[in-house]
């Protein structure tokens, strides 16, 4: 997923720093979808109007939400990490899709 994300966004002139953030966000959201959603996982990425939009859909009926984890915990940080990277994120009403946006400006490096 990381390579496909990088290639897609590079071809659209997205700056490298934003691409790196997008790679991490996609990786975390897909990992969460696989671990907690079960079934098929779909990823949609677009770049327009100075923003990268990412949507990850899974089969879960439970909405995604960040959780507090112990310092020693080896998992559970995915959505918390996403909230620090993206400008905004939301979960669809049915709880199956996480949508987020990463703004960027200027030309690719």
N, C-alpha and C positions, 0 to 999 in steps of 0.2 A: 504494500500500500504506500509506503514512504516513497519509493522510486516513482510509482505512477503519479502520486500527488506532486512530486517535484517536477517531473517532466511536463505534466499538464499545466501547472502554474508558470513554469519557466517560459513555455511557449506563448503565454499570454502576457508576458512582460511584468510579472509580479516581482517585486524586489526580493532579494535573497533572504533578508531577515524575516519577511512575512512568510516566505515559503518554509523556512525552518520552523516557525511557529505552527503553520498549517500541518506540516508533517507530524509534529508532536500531537496536535489536537486530534487529527484523524486517527493516529495510532492509539491514543487513549480511548477515544469513543468506540472504535472498532473492538478493541480489547474488552471494554465493558459490555458491548453488545454480544460478543461471543460468550463471555463468562456468565452474564445475567439474563440474556434475552432468549437464548435457545433458538434453533431454527435458522432461517435465512437472514443474512445481514446485507443491507443495501447502503451504498455510499453515493452521495451526489456532491460534486464540487463544481463551483462556478466562480468566475472572477469578472466583475463588471462594476462600473461606477465607483472605482477606488476601494472595492471591498471584495474579499474572498468569502463566499458563502459555503458552508459545509453542513450537510445533513446526513445523519446516520440513523437508519431504521432497523429495528429488530422485532422479534415476535413477543416481547415481554408485555405483560399487562400492567406491570408496576412501573410508574414513572421514575426516570432517573433523577437522582438528587445527590449532591455531595454529602459525605458523612464525615464525622470526626473520627480520626484514627489515632491509635497510640503511636508514640514516637518510634517504637520498636516494630510496629506492624509492617509486614512485607507487602501488603496490598491495601486497596481502599482509597488510594490517593488520586485516582484518575480524574474524576469530575472536579475535585478541588483544584487540581493542576489546571484543568481547562478553564475554570473561572478566573484564574490569574492571568491567563493568556488572551482570551477573547474579549472583545468589547461588550458583547452581550450574548446570551444563550437562553434558549427556552426549550421546553418539552411540549410536544403536540398534545392536544386535549386527550387523545386516546392513550398517551404514554408510550407510544412506540417509536417516536422520532425525536432526536435531539437536533436542533437547528442552532447554528452559531455563525458569527461574522467576525472577520478580521479586517479592519480598515488598513489601507496603505495609500501612499501617495508617492509621486515621483516616478522615476524610471528604474528599471531593474539594474542591479550592479553588474 
